[in-house]
């Protein structure tokens, strides 16, 4: 039996860039498939930016996906295809019907709309929104299978897009738990200032401003807190707060920052399932975040971390204060966070699950 040739059409925006890089590294090492990767870039400049309609990301992604698939097919047939996210797939339903395809997504379009104000995203009129809904519904219907990052996303597809539950497989984005490991030195100096780590490119949307406010409140109450902020945004310097720019995903410098921290905090205003939470859990950090999107599936209250309301520095300060004053609680939550991540969010394990799904649909008998 020949090894299936599988095309991976991967959106390159926000956290999907890291997800694509992880997939390339892990799926590329599989001997069960012959993968071919097609990154779908977001940026547009020059004369294409002036073409009517091309400034729309869905239109641009669909055109680029079609071009990439056509180029891959010149070198041989495609036995199966994986498209992440649904955005590059919406305008190629004919291709999805010809090639057995898995469409993958972190959030449904409606779920994204509900989080939209924090992404600078707005909805259109009722007629346009209905047309978008129908196009997405038809995309999911044309796919042979659908993969979601979370049960939250799966529920959104079943409840709002008429996707049968048995067509959906939940496979979260993973972290390389062999690389992201806990530091043996954490907890040795429990009388030192508690070290809080934040990782988020968009400081405001990810709740960084709320965190800075909460840390100032703690310091004002006499709680010793050191804060590390990994972000692309500028932050006014102040004692005990360090800002780190240009730290790349999966880089040794980033992993070291996680390993030197005592608590990971992402009080985001709008998110689906941020990969930084699984990274933090993998190194054994207790997690503090907000109950938005699918976050509660990994930040399990009093088990792997603590949840607070968005944009609530007082509640956030109280949660961080609890952890600052209780090293035993930090260790307990961090140990459980690592257990959850290594069993449910391990990248190698989840990549094997994805490969098995793709092999299965590639070998299904085709109609006609």
N, C-alpha and C positions, 0 to 999 in steps of 0.2 A: 504494500500500500504506500503510495507516494505521500511525502510530507506536504501538508497544505501550505500554500503561499497566501499569507495574510497581510492585507494593507492596514496600516494604522494611520488614520487621518486625525490629527491632533491639534485642537485649538491652542493658540499661544497667547493667552491673556491671563493676567493676575496669577492666582495660585495654580492654574492649569499648566503653566510653564514647568513648574517643579514636578507636577504629576506626570507630564509628558517625558521629562528627563528620567524619572524613576522607571517608567514603563520601558523606555528605550534600553536602559541598562539591564533590567531584569528579564523582560520578554526577549530581548536580543540574545540572551544566553540560553534560551530554551532550544532543545533539539526536537521538540514536537511540532514546531511550525517553522516556516521560512518567512520571517517578518520583513516588511518594507515600510519605512516610516515617511510620512508626508506631513511636515509641520505647516499649519495654516496660520500665517502671520496676521496680526491685527493691523499693524501700522500701514498707512497709505500716504504717499506724498507725490510731488511732481504733477504731471498732467493727469494721471488717473484720479487724483483727488478732485479734479474739476469735472469729471464725467458724471452726469446726472444719475443719481441713485447709488453710485459706487461708494459714496460716503456712509451709506447704511451698512452696518457690520454684518447683518444677516445676508444681504445681497453680496457683499464682498466675499464673505466666507463661503457662500455657496458657489460662486464663480471660481474661487481659488481651489475649493475641494474638487470640483468637476475637472479642472485643468490638471490637478495633481493625480487624480485617479486615471485620467486618460494617459498621462505620462507613464504611470506604473504599468498599465495594461499593454503598453508598447513592448515591454520586456517579457511579457508572458501573462497568462490568465491569472485572475485573482480568485482564490477558492473561498475566501471569507474576508470580511472587512470589519474593522472596529473604528467607530467615529465618536470622538469626544471633543466637544459636547454635541448636543443636538443642533446647535447653531449652524455648523457647516453642512448638516444633513437635511435641513428643512427644504431647500430648493433643489434637492437631487432625489426625489422619491422614485423616479424611474430607475436610477442606479441602485437604490436600495432593494427594489424588486428583482433586479437582475442578479445582484451579488448578495449572497446571504450575509446579513449585516447585523452587528450588535451596535446599538446606539447607547451611549453612556452619558450621564448627566449628574451634576451635583444638586441642582434645583430645577423644578419645573419653571417655565416662563411665568406662570401665575405667582408662584412662590417668590420668584425674583422681583416681579412687579410689587409685591407686598413689602419687600425690603428695599424697593427702588430708591426712595428718597435719600438713602445713605450712600448710594452709588451715583447720584446725580442722574438717575433714570426716571423718566416719567412715561405715563401711558398715553395712548391716543384716544380718539373718539370711539364710541361703541361699535360702529361698523368695522372700523379698522381692527379693533381688538378682537372682534369675532373672526375676522379673516385670519388673523394671526393664530388664534386658538385652533381654527380648523386646519391650518397648515401644519401646526405642531402635532395635532391629533393624527393627521394623515401620515406624518413622518414616523410617529411611534407605531402606527398600524403597519406601515410598510417594512419596518425592521423585523428581522427574524426573532430577535430577543432584545431586551432592554436591561442595562445595568445601571443601578443607582448607587450613590455613595452612602445613602442612609435610608432607614425605614421611613423617616419623615418624607423623603423624596418619593419613595414608593407609594405612600399613602396619597400624595398629591397627584400622582399619575392615575391611580385607580379611581380616586374620587372625582377628579376634574377632567381627565383626558380619555376616559373609557378604555384604559389599558387593562387587560386581564391580569390579575395578580400573579398567575402562574407563568406569565411571560417575563416577569421582572425578577432579576437576581440582584440582591444587595451585596456589593463588593466595595468596601470602603477603600479610599486611597491609602496606601500603606507607607510605612517608614522602615528603613533598613535597621532592624533592631540589633544587628551585629555591629553596625557602625555607631548607632546612637545608644550608648551604654551609660549607666550611672557611674558617677565618680565615687571611688572608694573613700575619698576624703570628706564627702559631705556629712555634716553633723558632728565633725570632730570638735569644732569650736562653737558650741551652742550658745555661748555668751556673746558672740560677735553680732554685729548688726545683721538682721535678716536681709538677704539679698534677693530682690524681686527682679525678674526678667520679663520684658515685653518685647515681642517681635511683631511688627506690623508696618508695612510700607506707608500706608495712609494713616498717619497718626490720629487724625480726628475720627475717621470712620471706625477705626479699630479700638477706639476708646482710650487712646493714649493720654488725651487731655484730662479725661476723667481720672485716670490713674495718677497723673501728676498731682492733681488736686487732692486725691485721697492720701497720697504719700505725704504731702505737706501737712495735712491734718494729723496724721500719725506722728510726724516729727514734732508738731506743735504740742502733742500730748505726751511727749517724752519717749516715744517708741523709736528705737534706732533702726532706720531702714536705709539700705543702699539700693539704688534703682539703676538698672541697665536698660536703655531703650535702643533697640535695633530698628531703625526707620530711615526712610529717605528724606523725611522732613527736617527742617531746622528747629531746634529747641533751645530756649534761653538757658545758658549754663547756670547751675547752682550746686552748692556743696552736696556731695553724696549722690549726685545724679550724673551718669555717664551716657553719652550719646554715641552710637556706633553707626557710621555710614559705610556703605559699600561692602557689607558682609554678605557674601553670596550664599544661595541655598545649598545645603549639604556640605558647606565648606568646613574645614577643620576649625577655623576661627569661630564660626557660629556654634558648632558642637561644643567647643570649649566654654563658650558663654553659658550654654545650657548646663553644662556639668558643674560650673562654679556657682550656679544659682541655688537658692533654697525654695523658691516659689515661682511658678510661672503664672502670669496674669495677662489676660486678654479680655478686657471689659468692652467688647465690641458692640457697636450700635446696630450693625447689620452684617450678617454672615450666614453661610450655609453650614459647612463643616470645615473650619480652618485646619489645614494640615499641621500648623505649628502646635496644635494641641496634642496630636499624636507624637510629634517629635519630643515635646516636653514630657509626656507620659512615658515614652521609651527610656528616657534617662532618669526616671523615678522621681519626677517633680510633682508635688500637689498642684492641682489646676484650679485657678479662679477665673471664672468667665461669666457670661450672661446667658440667659435662657432664650436665645433666639435661634432660628433655623433648627438644625439638628444637633446643636452643641450639647444638649442634655444626654445625647446617646453616648458621649465619651466623658463629659464632666458629670459624673453621677453624684448627686449631693450626699455628702458625708461618707462617700465611698472612695471616689477618686479626686474629689475636690469640692469646691463651693460655688454656688450660683448666686448672682446678685442681679437686681434690675439694671437695665441699661441706663447710662447717664445719671447715676446715683452715687456720687462720691462718698456720701456718708455711709451707705450700706457697704460700699467697697472697702472703705477704711476699716469698718468693723470686721469684715471678713479677713482682711489682711492682718488686722490686729490679733484676731484669734490665732492665726497661724504663727505670727511672730512670737507670741507668748507661749506656744506649745510645740516644742520640737518633736515630741512624741507623736502628736497629731500629724505634723508634716511628714514624718517618716511613714506612718501608717497609710495616709492617703497616697503618698508617692509610691509606696510598694504596690498598692492595689492598682494605681494608674499604670505602672509598668506591666503588671500581670495582664490587665485588660488590653493594653496596646500590643504586647507580644503575642497574645492569643487571637485577637480580633482585627488588629490593624497592622500586622506584619506584612511588609511589602512583598517579600518572596513568596509567602504563603498565598497572598491574594493574587499575585501575578500568575501563580500556577492554577488557581481557580479560574481566572480569566482565560488562560490558554486552553484549559479543558473545555470551557464553554465554546470557544472559537473552533476548536477541533471538532466538537460535536456538530455544530451547525454547518461546518464545511463538508462534513461527510453525510449529512442528511440527504436522502433522495430528493431530487429536484423535479417539480412538476413539469411535464412536457418533455 
